[in-house]
């Protein structure tokens, strides 16, 4: 779904690649996307690892 993909791109952009962490609110938003959209499961796993690290 193009709309969902755009939402994921937004989350990736707010992620800070230098410090490798998310703001708590952004992390909650990311986890929300992981729950509500089970289409991009491979992408989910990749981003979930990013959050865990």
Buried (B, 14 or more C-beta within 10 A) or exposed (E): EEEBEEBBEEBEEEBEEEEEBBEEEBBEBBBEBBEEBEEBEEBBEEBEEBBEE
